[in-house]
């Protein structure tokens, strides 16, 4: 059932008002319609599906023009939600820094400055559009879900995780060289787009930023960009990369060896059995997930000096089950390194949540401008649900999922709707009048 805009919850209204400066008054109404529609929609998140959620809202054609041609800046929307998230996270950061000051051991000399680690996680996702042949920017991209190349759009995304709160970065559309040539637009690789995320990112004061990337982003240019900003990096590695190993018979006393060959030569004495930090990611959290870990400080070809982390689920696991990472955090112990690696899973959860809960991949839009703007508004809605999730977690003293938080907002608005209907009946409205107002 569609909901009149007067039923918008006060907290949601206050949150949405943070975006008012990014739009003209008519366009702000369209923005609220899309955001509330994303929260309430129980069908496909097409413009028609979103429009059905709001009684008396703008037409589908008007929403289409709002996304495709209206004069508003997506970057301003991103800055607005980042300011809102920072206002909630900064007190948490200062509280943690004060806790570190109170608990650090007393030593001679100047005390170290307490810092809180924030993770800047980068990744990409393919949004399948098998029938979207006329959509701009469509290409054939690798899909880990389908385990093959599929037709669709490639979204390059950054996610900032600090003190348990997740804040999305601006979405970027990756287009292949052939697609760019056909459209007459400049080509930018996924590495270029990820480097832009790193170079333009501004961390919260009093924090140390750690960049987390998957193996297909193990490029030196990204490590160099992170180093230039004073950030740490942890990156997955493919097994065909090489590390520097000592060899007295080689010139210079060392040689390059492929990671797969190095891992094959490890014995039971070279690895340590450890618990994986993110037990909650496993199907059975009561059975701790354990891995055999080997860590060595070395240099990986095309990267700087780093900690090389090798993990396998069992001593007799096949070679394809072995995983490799490089981390620039040279002062970290093994447990801290595993914590860095496990923290990257947040971006996978983020992609899954935005697809399943907010319909990130359900759009039917023709232009790249409209598509990127839709992605931007989906992330704006996600920041509200993430805020509700944090509130419910604190209130209920238990972990709360994004889906639960979205359902809580959904139920809240339908309670407002029932209250509004009751008020209208008491004011003298009849059933036919209310039906016409809700069906409009």
C-alpha positions, -999 to 999 in steps of 0.1 A, spaced: 0 0 0 14 34 -9 22 58 20 15 95 20 46 116 24 31 131 56 37 96 72 75 101 68 90 93 102 105 123 120 140 107 123 140 98 86 128 133 77 156 149 97 181 125 81 168 133 46 170 171 53 207 167 53 205 164 15 182 194 10 211 217 1 221 194 -28 188 200 -47 162 226 -57 129 222 -39 112 202 -66 142 179 -70 144 174 -33 109 160 -34 121 136 -61 151 127 -39 129 119 -9 105 99 -31 134 77 -43 150 73 -9 117 64 9 108 42 -20 140 22 -16 133 17 21 97 6 16 97 -12 -17 88 -49 -16 90 -54 -54 116 -46 -80 134 -13 -74 126 1 -108 113 36 -110 77 22 -113 83 1 -82 96 30 -63 68 53 -74 42 29 -62 54 33 -26 45 70 -23 9 83 -25 7 115 -45 43 115 -55 59 126 -88 53 106 -119 76 79 -133 86 102 -162 94 129 -138 116 106 -117 133 95 -149 142 131 -158 154 137 -123 179 109 -126 189 115 -162 189 152 -168 182 173 -137 210 197 -126 222 182 -94 257 169 -83 261 134 -70 294 144 -53 274 168 -31 251 140 -20 282 119 -11 297 148 9 263 152 27 261 116 39 298 115 48 293 146 70 264 129 87 283 97 93 313 116 106 292 134 131 282 101 146 316 83 144 339 111 156 327 108 193 333 70 191 368 77 178 376 102 206 363 78 232 385 50 219 415 73 219 408 83 255 406 47 264 440 40 248 455 69 268 442 56 300 453 20 295 488 25 278 517 16 300 538 43 316 572 47 300 601 71 299 599 96 271 572 111 250 541 89 248 528 77 215 498 94 200 468 71 202 452 64 169 422 44 158 424 22 127 399 28 100 397 5 69 393 19 34 382 -12 15 380 -13 -23 364 -38 -46 342 -41 -77 310 -59 -86 294 -69 -118 257 -60 -121 242 -84 -146 220 -69 -174 215 -97 -198 187 -79 -216 200 -44 -213 216 -42 -248 206 -6 -253 218 6 -219 248 29 -220 281 15 -206 271 -22 -208 300 -46 -215 310 -81 -207 326 -84 -173 337 -113 -151 311 -124 -125 323 -144 -95 286 -154 -89 281 -168 -124 317 -180 -126 319 -166 -162 317 -134 -181 283 -118 -183 267 -87 -199 262 -59 -175 278 -29 -157 309 -30 -136 307 -10 -103 340 1 -86 333 10 -50 351 20 -18 338 14 17 351 31 49 347 11 80 355 28 113 345 17 149 320 -8 134 303 18 112 302 15 74 303 45 52 301 40 14 323 60 -10 311 75 -43 303 48 -68 323 46 -101 313 30 -134 341 10 -151 337 8 -189 359 -12 -211 381 3 -239 357 -8 -267 327 6 -249 345 39 -242 356 41 -278 321 36 -291 307 62 -267 336 87 -273 345 90 -236 380 86 -220 390 51 -208 399 46 -171 409 12 -158 397 -3 -126 432 4 -112 428 41 -121 394 43 -105 407 26 -73 437 50 -72 413 79 -73 394 65 -43 427 64 -24 440 98 -34 408 117 -28 399 100 5 399 121 37 400 101 69 384 111 102 409 130 125 428 109 150 427 77 128 451 56 109 438 45 75 445 9 63 436 2 26 423 -33 20 422 -47 -16 416 -80 -34 442 -98 -54 432 -82 -88 442 -48 -72 477 -59 -62 493 -31 -82 523 -11 -71 506 22 -82 479 16 -55 505 9 -28 524 40 -39 492 61 -37 485 47 -2 521 54 9 519 89 -4 489 95 19 506 78 49 481 49 47 489 12 53 480 -15 27 469 -51 27 463 -68 -6 455 -102 -18 480 -119 -41 477 -144 -69 498 -175 -67 518 -166 -98 534 -136 -81 570 -139 -68 587 -132 -36 624 -126 -27 640 -156 -10 676 -160 2 699 -182 -20 736 -182 -13 743 -196 -47 725 -169 -66 741 -136 -76 735 -111 -48 726 -139 -24 688 -140 -33 664 -149 -61 627 -146 -71 605 -176 -64 568 -180 -74 544 -180 -44 529 -213 -54 563 -230 -53 573 -213 -20 540 -225 -4 545 -260 -17 579 -262 1 565 -253 35 564 -280 62 543 -285 93 570 -268 113 567 -236 91 530 -230 98 509 -222 129 473 -232 136 452 -201 144 416 -191 147 402 -170 119 391 -136 133 357 -135 117 340 -165 132 306 -149 125 311 -153 88 310 -191 91 278 -212 88 284 -227 122 300 -200 145 300 -224 174 327 -244 156 357 -221 153 372 -218 119 410 -225 120 437 -220 94 473 -229 91 493 -196 87 528 -188 76 541 -153 78 575 -140 66 588 -105 61 601 -102 26 596 -83 -7 571 -92 -33 580 -84 -69 564 -51 -80 555 -42 -44 575 -28 -15 588 -47 15 559 -63 33 546 -91 54 537 -121 33 508 -141 48 501 -176 35 470 -194 48 456 -229 41 426 -247 57 445 -279 63 480 -292 60 470 -315 31 448 -289 14 452 -287 -24 473 -259 -38 442 -240 -51 429 -237 -15 460 -218 -4 456 -180 -1 482 -153 -2 483 -116 11 509 -88 14 507 -62 41 527 -30 45 520 -31 83 555 -43 92 550 -38 130 519 -60 131 519 -95 148 502 -125 132 469 -119 149 467 -83 138 476 -93 102 447 -118 101 424 -91 115 434 -68 86 427 -96 61 394 -106 76 382 -70 77 380 -69 39 349 -92 41 328 -61 51 328 -49 15 314 -83 3 287 -80 29 281 -44 17 276 -55 -19 253 -83 -9 232 -60 14 228 -33 -12 217 -58 -38 194 -79 -16 180 -52 6 180 -21 -16 179 -36 -51 212 -21 -63 211 -42 -95 174 -39 -103 174 -6 -121 161 -2 -157 178 30 -167 193 39 -201 220 65 -195 252 62 -175 243 94 -157 210 80 -144 227 47 -135 254 63 -114 229 86 -98 207 56 -89 237 39 -73 245 71 -54 209 73 -39 210 36 -30 241 43 -10 225 73 6 196 51 17 221 25 30 237 51 53 203 56 70 197 18 74 233 15 87 225 42 113 194 24 123 213 -9 125 238 7 149 210 21 170 192 -12 173 224 -30 181 231 -7 210 195 -8 221 190 -46 219 225 -55 229 229 -80 201 241 -80 165 215 -66 141 216 -71 103 209 -45 77 179 -65 67 165 -63 102 171 -26 104 154 -20 70 124 -41 82 122 -20 114 120 12 93 94 -4 71 72 -14 100 76 20 116 62 38 85 33 15 82 24 22 119 25 59 110 2 51 80 -24 33 103 -22 63 127 -28 87 98 -58 67 85 -73 66 120 -68 104 123 -85 110 89 -115 89 98 -119 108 131 -117 140 111 -147 130 90 -130 114 59 -148 85 43 -133 53 29 -138 63 -7 -119 96 -1 -90 79 16 -88 53 -12 -86 80 -38 -58 98 -19 -38 66 -14 -43 54 -49 -33 87 -65 
